[in-house]
Amino acid sequence: MEGIRDRSVSAIQSVLEKAGFFVTDTHSVRPTSFDLMARRDSTLVILKILKNIDALDSPEADRLRELSRLFGAQVLVIGHSSGATELEPGVVYYRYGVPIITEASLEEYLLGGVPPFLFSSPGGIFVRVDGGRLRELREASQLSLGALASVAGVSRRTIQLYEGGAGAEVDVVERLERFLKEPIAEAIDLLSALEGVAPRKRATDASPGTSYMPSDSGEVGPSPPQGPHKLARTGDPLRDGVFRQLDGMGWEVHVTIRCPFDAFTRGTPGGEREFLLTGVGTLRSAQHRAEALSGLARVAEGHAVFVVGEAAKHTTIDGVPVVTTQELRRTRARDEFFELVEERESR
């Protein structure tokens, strides 16, 4: 019998497909950090569906942010409530830097073309101000910072912060828009470049009407530049052995947790950056995860491979190349291994 969560995943998948996305479903592979991956043209989105967003803890958010960095994807959590309180449609919530919206908000955004304008922060619901437009309107009307501050009921410093892109309380923005007779609220483009999604500034003025951005303000920009890559250990001899061999070939191996793939493996074969969604385990595990891996590779425009520690009768399962550890040991060069994967993909 289909549960509430399964129905929600199916409904969101349907919305994405109606909006022109190619979608793959991973939520049947448990456990997993995300449920759906979707692509439309150059936009790749990773989605997690939760009934209660309080279930999104810091480690899980970190995993989602790491996946967004590796894939160059936007991450979205679709939620229903926080505790006993239902989430408001049209509002973007942030938890550990990950944006969260309701199913209704996603549908309105993708099918109705109406982006959200509001975001939740400690203290209430706020609007991101189009600072450049606000400054332009103020200067065109020959208004001083003080005059506009008086209209808005805030300080001169706060108006300066708004012109720099700080978030503002909804009633402040409404007063300014009525006075200027022009919109100054800035839509939140959920599928834009990562650094364009969240509030950009933190208002620190202590005057009435000032909005405050918490230190975890929902900034969803790319991770800072990484230092030399260090291969992580999993504690599983088979996985660790496979990852060491791939690393020794010159692949950059990023071990993943709670994913249909055990590592995101990338390199520069043929002069182009390629990546392999790499699974490691038994043939039974390969049969269980192959369909999800194949779908993810297609949507993400990469490749998948499953390395098994036993003899295999077939070289592919559901389109995913299967390589034995014995074959892996005989392969010394990164390009040679990639050619083996590509050759088996074409069968």
Kinemage of the C-alpha trace (Angstrom):
@kinemage 1
@onewidth
@group {chain A} dominant
@subgroup {mainchain}
@vectorlist {calphas} color= white
{ca met a 1} P 0.000 0.000 0.000
{ca glu a 2} L 1.367 3.397 -1.011
{ca gly a 3} L 2.183 5.595 1.999
{ca ile a 4} L 1.819 9.364 2.412
{ca arg a 5} L 5.491 9.955 1.653
{ca asp a 6} L 5.396 7.758 -1.448
{ca arg a 7} L 2.405 9.718 -2.738
{ca ser a 8} L 4.246 12.977 -2.086
{ca val a 9} L 7.313 11.762 -3.990
{ca ser a 10} L 5.099 10.676 -6.904
{ca ala a 11} L 3.242 14.014 -6.927
{ca ile a 12} L 6.494 16.014 -6.946
{ca gln a 13} L 7.902 13.794 -9.677
{ca ser a 14} L 4.768 14.509 -11.736
{ca val a 15} L 5.130 18.291 -11.240
{ca leu a 16} L 8.750 18.161 -12.372
{ca glu a 17} L 7.904 16.110 -15.451
{ca lys a 18} L 5.073 18.492 -16.394
{ca ala a 19} L 7.584 21.333 -16.099
{ca gly a 20} L 9.847 19.634 -18.633
{ca phe a 21} L 12.331 17.934 -16.315
{ca phe a 22} L 13.809 14.496 -16.875
{ca val a 23} L 13.460 12.872 -13.437
{ca thr a 24} L 14.972 9.833 -11.768
{ca asp a 25} L 13.626 8.284 -8.564
{ca thr a 26} L 15.962 7.002 -5.826
{ca his a 27} L 13.681 6.883 -2.802
{ca ser a 28} L 13.178 3.096 -3.078
{ca val a 29} L 16.916 2.623 -2.395
{ca arg a 30} L 17.248 2.957 1.355
{ca pro a 31} L 18.840 4.678 3.078
{ca thr a 32} L 19.417 7.657 0.813
{ca ser a 33} L 20.189 11.333 1.374
{ca phe a 34} L 17.930 12.429 -1.463
{ca asp a 35} L 14.818 11.172 -3.245
{ca leu a 36} L 14.785 12.667 -6.737
{ca met a 37} L 17.246 14.098 -9.210
{ca ala a 38} L 15.931 16.130 -12.119
{ca arg a 39} L 17.408 17.938 -15.115
{ca arg a 40} L 16.008 20.496 -17.510
{ca asp a 41} L 18.558 21.776 -20.028
{ca ser a 42} L 21.571 22.870 -17.949
{ca thr a 43} L 19.666 22.960 -14.638
{ca leu a 44} L 20.220 19.995 -12.315
{ca val a 45} L 18.202 19.719 -9.097
{ca ile a 46} L 18.562 17.304 -6.177
{ca leu a 47} L 15.397 16.989 -4.067
{ca lys a 48} L 14.753 15.608 -0.608
{ca ile a 49} L 11.135 15.087 0.500
{ca leu a 50} L 10.308 15.307 4.219
{ca lys a 51} L 7.005 15.419 6.092
{ca asn a 52} L 8.628 17.172 9.057
{ca ile a 53} L 11.647 19.321 8.197
{ca asp a 54} L 12.966 18.931 11.748
{ca ala a 55} L 14.247 15.563 10.521
{ca leu a 56} L 16.858 17.446 8.477
{ca asp a 57} L 19.812 17.516 10.863
{ca ser a 58} L 23.218 19.110 10.335
{ca pro a 59} L 25.026 15.988 9.000
{ca glu a 60} L 22.236 15.323 6.497
{ca ala a 61} L 22.302 18.955 5.351
{ca asp a 62} L 26.089 18.742 4.981
{ca arg a 63} L 25.683 15.678 2.768
{ca leu a 64} L 23.156 17.480 0.579
{ca arg a 65} L 25.425 20.516 0.262
{ca glu a 66} L 28.354 18.276 -0.659
{ca leu a 67} L 26.287 16.570 -3.352
{ca ser a 68} L 25.272 19.977 -4.721
{ca arg a 69} L 28.964 20.896 -4.959
{ca leu a 70} L 30.018 17.646 -6.626
{ca phe a 71} L 27.205 17.633 -9.192
{ca gly a 72} L 26.979 21.398 -9.656
{ca ala a 73} L 23.305 21.063 -8.736
{ca gln a 74} L 20.744 23.059 -6.784
{ca val a 75} L 19.427 21.275 -3.694
{ca leu a 76} L 15.814 21.677 -2.566
{ca val a 77} L 14.005 20.122 0.369
{ca ile a 78} L 10.246 19.805 -0.024
{ca gly a 79} L 8.583 19.794 3.387
{ca his a 80} L 5.145 19.849 4.977
{ca ser a 81} L 5.652 20.998 8.553
{ca ser a 82} L 8.066 21.958 11.307
{ca gly a 83} L 6.905 20.188 14.409
{ca ala a 84} L 3.134 20.685 14.598
{ca thr a 85} L 3.219 23.866 12.481
{ca glu a 86} L 2.548 23.616 8.767
{ca leu a 87} L 4.929 25.453 6.450
{ca glu a 88} L 3.528 28.444 4.601
{ca pro a 89} L 3.254 28.307 0.802
{ca gly a 90} L 5.208 31.011 -0.996
{ca val a 91} L 7.861 31.144 1.739
{ca val a 92} L 11.414 29.802 1.491
{ca tyr a 93} L 12.699 28.317 4.738
{ca tyr a 94} L 16.359 27.595 5.437
{ca arg a 95} L 17.781 24.872 7.636
{ca tyr a 96} L 21.568 24.532 7.912
{ca gly a 97} L 21.875 26.502 4.682
{ca val a 98} L 19.511 24.279 2.675
{ca pro a 99} L 16.412 25.920 1.105
{ca ile a 100} L 13.056 24.348 1.962
{ca ile a 101} L 9.668 24.970 0.314
{ca thr a 102} L 6.261 23.316 0.283
{ca glu a 103} L 4.950 21.098 -2.493
{ca ala a 104} L 2.430 23.853 -3.354
{ca ser a 105} L 5.264 26.393 -3.667
{ca leu a 106} L 7.158 24.119 -6.033
{ca glu a 107} L 4.083 23.616 -8.212
{ca glu a 108} L 3.293 27.331 -8.259
{ca tyr a 109} L 6.893 28.134 -9.171
{ca leu a 110} L 7.397 25.528 -11.900
{ca leu a 111} L 3.916 25.329 -13.442
{ca gly a 112} L 2.503 28.753 -12.589
{ca gly a 113} L 5.686 30.733 -13.145
{ca val a 114} L 5.295 32.460 -9.766
{ca pro a 115} L 8.538 32.493 -7.741
{ca pro a 116} L 8.516 32.967 -3.965
{ca phe a 117} L 9.356 36.421 -2.597
{ca leu a 118} L 9.388 35.625 1.120
{ca phe a 119} L 11.909 33.841 3.318
{ca ser a 120} L 11.686 32.776 6.928
{ca ser a 121} L 14.270 33.866 9.446
{ca pro a 122} L 14.316 34.087 13.259
{ca gly a 123} L 11.947 36.931 14.051
{ca gly a 124} L 9.486 36.405 11.246
{ca ile a 125} L 8.960 36.408 7.495
{ca phe a 126} L 11.118 38.740 5.414
{ca val a 127} L 11.498 39.976 1.852
{ca arg a 128} L 14.747 40.268 -0.052
{ca val a 129} L 15.058 43.849 -1.313
{ca asp a 130} L 16.293 44.709 -4.787
{ca gly a 131} L 18.839 47.156 -3.430
{ca gly a 132} L 19.909 48.585 -6.773
{ca arg a 133} L 16.289 49.334 -7.732
{ca leu a 134} L 15.597 50.927 -4.346
{ca arg a 135} L 18.604 53.241 -4.683
{ca glu a 136} L 17.638 54.112 -8.251
{ca leu a 137} L 14.077 55.043 -7.228
{ca arg a 138} L 15.251 57.053 -4.216
{ca glu a 139} L 17.745 59.040 -6.277
{ca ala a 140} L 15.248 59.578 -9.122
{ca ser a 141} L 12.819 61.034 -6.574
{ca gln a 142} L 15.648 63.155 -5.084
{ca leu a 143} L 15.055 61.674 -1.663
{ca ser a 144} L 17.681 61.574 1.051
{ca leu a 145} L 18.362 58.447 3.070
{ca gly a 146} L 16.756 60.184 6.037
{ca ala a 147} L 13.576 61.061 4.149
{ca leu a 148} L 13.081 57.512 2.931
{ca ala a 149} L 13.925 56.167 6.371
{ca ser a 150} L 11.170 58.318 7.834
{ca val a 151} L 8.650 56.904 5.366
{ca ala a 152} L 9.703 53.325 6.137
{ca gly a 153} L 9.931 53.826 9.891
{ca val a 154} L 13.559 52.713 10.083
{ca ser a 155} L 16.951 54.387 10.423
{ca arg a 156} L 19.151 55.864 7.672
{ca arg a 157} L 21.609 53.013 8.262
{ca thr a 158} L 18.863 50.455 7.657
{ca ile a 159} L 17.971 52.052 4.309
{ca gln a 160} L 21.650 51.780 3.374
{ca leu a 161} L 21.540 48.089 4.270
{ca tyr a 162} L 18.412 47.596 2.166
{ca glu a 163} L 20.147 49.278 -0.763
{ca gly a 164} L 22.945 46.773 -0.249
{ca gly a 165} L 20.485 43.897 -0.598
{ca ala a 166} L 19.575 43.171 3.028
{ca gly a 167} L 16.284 41.504 3.823
{ca ala a 168} L 13.441 43.621 5.177
{ca glu a 169} L 10.248 42.996 7.087
{ca val a 170} L 7.179 42.596 4.891
{ca asp a 171} L 5.370 45.678 6.256
{ca val a 172} L 8.460 47.843 5.674
{ca val a 173} L 8.646 46.766 2.048
{ca glu a 174} L 4.916 47.404 1.621
{ca arg a 175} L 5.300 50.967 2.989
{ca leu a 176} L 8.216 51.666 0.659
{ca glu a 177} L 6.427 50.252 -2.390
{ca arg a 178} L 3.288 52.294 -1.674
{ca phe a 179} L 5.333 55.467 -1.320
{ca leu a 180} L 7.602 54.860 -4.341
{ca lys a 181} L 4.750 53.373 -6.421
{ca glu a 182} L 7.160 50.758 -7.728
{ca pro a 183} L 8.005 47.176 -6.662
{ca ile a 184} L 11.295 46.689 -4.827
{ca ala a 185} L 10.822 43.115 -3.617
{ca glu a 186} L 13.165 40.655 -5.322
{ca ala a 187} L 11.953 37.200 -6.299
{ca ile a 188} L 13.876 34.156 -5.077
{ca asp a 189} L 14.846 32.129 -8.129
{ca leu a 190} L 15.103 28.651 -6.643
{ca leu a 191} L 16.775 27.189 -9.724
{ca ser a 192} L 19.303 29.953 -10.277
{ca ala a 193} L 23.020 29.671 -9.635
{ca leu a 194} L 23.608 28.530 -6.060
{ca glu a 195} L 24.918 31.853 -4.816
{ca gly a 196} L 21.794 33.642 -6.073
{ca val a 197} L 19.256 31.753 -3.973
{ca ala a 198} L 19.511 32.995 -0.420
{ca pro a 199} L 19.491 36.379 1.317
{ca arg a 200} L 22.794 38.031 0.547
{ca lys a 201} L 23.324 40.354 3.477
{ca arg a 202} L 22.916 40.485 7.209
{ca ala a 203} L 21.287 43.608 8.610
{ca thr a 204} L 22.908 44.622 11.908
{ca asp a 205} L 21.284 47.966 12.641
{ca ala a 206} L 19.352 47.938 15.926
{ca ser a 207} L 16.609 50.322 14.898
{ca pro a 208} L 12.892 49.357 14.813
{ca gly a 209} L 11.825 47.549 11.673
{ca thr a 210} L 15.257 46.139 10.910
{ca ser a 211} L 15.363 42.536 9.765
{ca tyr a 212} L 18.043 40.273 11.135
{ca met a 213} L 19.762 37.491 9.256
{ca pro a 214} L 20.974 34.693 11.544
{ca ser a 215} L 24.541 33.484 11.183
{ca asp a 216} L 23.040 30.487 9.372
{ca ser a 217} L 21.222 32.802 6.961
{ca gly a 218} L 20.636 30.225 4.299
{ca glu a 219} L 23.556 31.235 2.128
{ca val a 220} L 23.691 28.426 -0.420
{ca gly a 221} L 26.795 29.312 -2.361
{ca pro a 222} L 29.421 26.921 -3.640
{ca ser a 223} L 31.690 25.402 -1.015
{ca pro a 224} L 34.979 27.223 -0.506
{ca pro a 225} L 37.946 26.074 -2.590
{ca gln a 226} L 39.026 22.618 -1.539
{ca gly a 227} L 42.540 21.748 -0.517
{ca pro a 228} L 44.425 18.679 -1.773
{ca his a 229} L 41.932 15.824 -1.948
{ca lys a 230} L 42.398 13.181 0.756
{ca leu a 231} L 40.857 9.765 0.242
{ca ala a 232} L 38.427 8.945 3.065
{ca arg a 233} L 38.235 5.494 4.616
{ca thr a 234} L 34.952 3.653 5.004
{ca gly a 235} L 36.071 0.776 7.245
{ca asp a 236} L 34.896 -1.731 4.636
{ca pro a 237} L 37.900 -3.629 3.161
{ca leu a 238} L 36.262 -4.143 -0.248
{ca arg a 239} L 35.249 -0.514 -0.689
{ca asp a 240} L 38.513 0.864 0.683
{ca gly a 241} L 40.531 -1.413 -1.605
{ca val a 242} L 38.537 -0.370 -4.698
{ca phe a 243} L 38.804 3.319 -3.836
{ca arg a 244} L 42.581 3.044 -3.279
{ca gln a 245} L 42.998 1.457 -6.703
{ca leu a 246} L 40.893 4.113 -8.419
{ca asp a 247} L 42.799 6.801 -6.552
{ca gly a 248} L 46.069 5.207 -7.641
{ca met a 249} L 44.938 5.410 -11.280
{ca gly a 250} L 44.517 9.160 -10.931
{ca trp a 251} L 40.786 9.345 -10.262
{ca glu a 252} L 39.580 11.802 -7.625
{ca val a 253} L 37.409 9.693 -5.333
{ca his a 254} L 34.828 11.354 -3.078
{ca val a 255} L 33.327 8.785 -0.724
{ca thr a 256} L 29.589 9.297 -0.223
{ca ile a 257} L 27.249 8.282 2.600
{ca arg a 258} L 23.584 7.274 2.319
{ca cys a 259} L 23.609 7.384 -1.479
{ca pro a 260} L 22.769 4.809 -4.183
{ca phe a 261} L 26.441 5.152 -5.172
{ca asp a 262} L 29.360 4.655 -2.780
{ca ala a 263} L 31.624 7.266 -4.347
{ca phe a 264} L 31.547 10.168 -6.762
{ca thr a 265} L 34.653 9.495 -8.844
{ca arg a 266} L 35.936 12.073 -11.285
{ca gly a 267} L 38.918 12.708 -13.506
{ca thr a 268} L 39.884 14.167 -16.874
{ca pro a 269} L 39.864 11.277 -19.389
{ca gly a 270} L 40.195 12.418 -23.004
{ca gly a 271} L 40.845 15.953 -21.830
{ca glu a 272} L 37.234 16.312 -20.557
{ca arg a 273} L 36.026 16.177 -16.987
{ca glu a 274} L 34.088 12.931 -16.566
{ca phe a 275} L 32.599 11.390 -13.477
{ca leu a 276} L 31.585 7.903 -12.441
{ca leu a 277} L 28.866 7.155 -9.925
{ca thr a 278} L 30.689 4.235 -8.376
{ca gly a 279} L 28.973 1.427 -6.516
{ca val a 280} L 30.913 -1.284 -4.682
{ca gly a 281} L 29.582 -4.518 -3.210
{ca thr a 282} L 28.059 -7.856 -4.084
{ca leu a 283} L 26.210 -8.833 -7.254
{ca arg a 284} L 23.006 -8.844 -5.236
{ca ser a 285} L 23.655 -5.249 -4.191
{ca ala a 286} L 24.434 -4.331 -7.799
{ca gln a 287} L 21.110 -5.804 -8.944
{ca his a 288} L 19.272 -3.826 -6.245
{ca arg a 289} L 20.928 -0.489 -7.043
{ca ala a 290} L 21.633 -0.685 -10.784
{ca glu a 291} L 18.357 0.828 -11.964
{ca ala a 292} L 18.750 3.859 -9.696
{ca leu a 293} L 22.427 4.260 -10.667
{ca ser a 294} L 21.611 4.085 -14.360
{ca gly a 295} L 18.888 6.726 -14.019
{ca leu a 296} L 21.113 9.041 -11.994
{ca ala a 297} L 23.938 8.769 -14.514
{ca arg a 298} L 21.586 9.695 -17.372
{ca val a 299} L 20.040 12.658 -15.566
{ca ala a 300} L 23.379 13.951 -14.262
{ca glu a 301} L 25.013 13.372 -17.674
{ca gly a 302} L 27.754 11.191 -16.285
{ca his a 303} L 28.525 7.493 -16.067
{ca ala a 304} L 27.902 4.705 -13.576
{ca val a 305} L 29.910 1.617 -12.712
{ca phe a 306} L 29.525 -1.133 -10.128
{ca val a 307} L 32.596 -2.995 -8.828
{ca val a 308} L 31.929 -6.445 -7.361
{ca gly a 309} L 34.176 -8.694 -5.352
{ca glu a 310} L 33.024 -11.915 -6.997
{ca ala a 311} L 32.906 -13.474 -10.444
{ca ala a 312} L 30.160 -12.013 -12.616
{ca lys a 313} L 28.359 -13.728 -15.511
{ca his a 314} L 27.173 -10.420 -16.972
{ca thr a 315} L 29.202 -7.308 -17.750
{ca thr a 316} L 26.199 -5.005 -17.306
{ca ile a 317} L 23.114 -4.911 -15.095
{ca asp a 318} L 20.286 -2.609 -16.185
{ca gly a 319} L 22.768 -0.723 -18.355
{ca val a 320} L 25.335 -0.252 -15.555
{ca pro a 321} L 28.802 -1.690 -16.351
{ca val a 322} L 29.890 -4.335 -13.858
{ca val a 323} L 33.630 -4.692 -13.195
{ca thr a 324} L 35.148 -7.325 -10.925
{ca thr a 325} L 37.929 -6.484 -8.491
{ca gln a 326} L 40.125 -8.874 -10.476
{ca glu a 327} L 39.556 -6.828 -13.634
{ca leu a 328} L 40.167 -3.660 -11.687
{ca arg a 329} L 43.536 -4.927 -10.453
{ca arg a 330} L 44.572 -5.635 -14.049
{ca thr a 331} L 43.736 -2.077 -15.083
{ca arg a 332} L 46.535 0.369 -14.393
{ca ala a 333} L 45.630 3.586 -16.190
{ca arg a 334} L 42.653 5.869 -15.632
{ca asp a 335} L 41.921 6.148 -19.354
{ca glu a 336} L 42.022 2.369 -19.710
{ca phe a 337} L 39.454 1.933 -16.955
{ca phe a 338} L 37.223 4.630 -18.433
{ca glu a 339} L 37.374 2.964 -21.852
{ca leu a 340} L 36.318 -0.326 -20.232
{ca val a 341} L 33.307 1.408 -18.647
{ca glu a 342} L 32.329 3.113 -21.915
{ca glu a 343} L 32.695 -0.117 -23.896
{ca arg a 344} L 30.367 -1.967 -21.528
{ca glu a 345} L 27.880 0.907 -21.504
{ca ser a 346} L 27.463 0.513 -25.255
{ca arg a 347} L 26.548 -3.170 -25.133
